[in-house]
């Protein structure tokens, strides 16, 4: 059975009979974990092992684990600083900032891979205009060059830890004030302004081999009246054709308010898939998950199956004991944990 086009969550800290029933459905291809799914390191390892054992090839396991306020697992995991902290260091010492971003990516990936997680939805490539309620310090910088350099080095660190990167939120969520979790944001700018600014980090990271992208639940009415994640113009014409992206396109969570314009859950999923998403996310609504699995009719393409296969963790995962016996890893831990605390000492 190949991976399906839907990524769901699970209810608690171990799989229930309902979880297993959903995960065995041929339309399912992945699981996204949240803070509620974590109580301890042994428990998380057991949970991911049980998810991977549900079927072959194993389901993808993902998490939103960026650093700062978006870090789902905390006890026993390194506290990764918000990405804006690396941007602050870049202003004074770009070389040092890039080194620290790479170390942060390595730590983030190695620790998650040690617990059976395949990838994290990171990095945020949005520009930090200083207005967005939801992006804020999750963004590296306002300068596209800074974003690209720091995101590239973070991606290299993720790769060293055995993990692919996912850039978000295409073509840029940083300009709008509204939070697409609870509203339907609208960005009134012309395409050329977005292309010359917000899209630059995406374009550059695609050229550097970015494996996956998540579009924004934002409407850009000068381009299309649909949110980017439901828009063939954005996903096919711009992302695939103009920018030459051939990786995975993940929808953002279809239970978010920003996705409500797409209709009921099946209509939203079909809209995202027809627009060009390879996999759609549906989180925190097991009732809607059952509805979607019961109603959606979709045949996944061989191209999408091949793309998704590249998102599996691609290195043998070391356990935490082995990681903490690695002198380079321990040095990286020490340096990243100081970011934001003693910045002056880190510049030179």
Secondary structure as UniProt FT lines:
FT   STRAND          6..8
FT   HELIX           17..23
FT   TURN            26..27
FT   STRAND          28..33
FT   HELIX           35..37
FT   HELIX           41..52
FT   STRAND          60..63
FT   STRAND          65..67
FT   TURN            68..69
FT   STRAND          70..71
FT   TURN            75..76
FT   HELIX           83..92
FT   HELIX           94..113
FT   TURN            114..116
FT   STRAND          119..120
FT   HELIX           136..138
FT   HELIX           144..160
FT   TURN            161..162
FT   STRAND          166..170
FT   TURN            180..182
FT   STRAND          185..186
FT   HELIX           191..196
FT   TURN            197..198
FT   HELIX           199..207
FT   TURN            208..209
FT   STRAND          212..215
FT   STRAND          218..219
FT   TURN            221..223
FT   HELIX           228..230
FT   HELIX           233..242
FT   STRAND          248..253
FT   TURN            254..255
FT   HELIX           257..262
FT   HELIX           265..275
FT   STRAND          279..282
FT   HELIX           286..295
FT   HELIX           302..309
FT   TURN            310..311
FT   HELIX           320..323
FT   TURN            324..325
FT   HELIX           327..338
FT   TURN            339..341
FT   HELIX           343..346
//
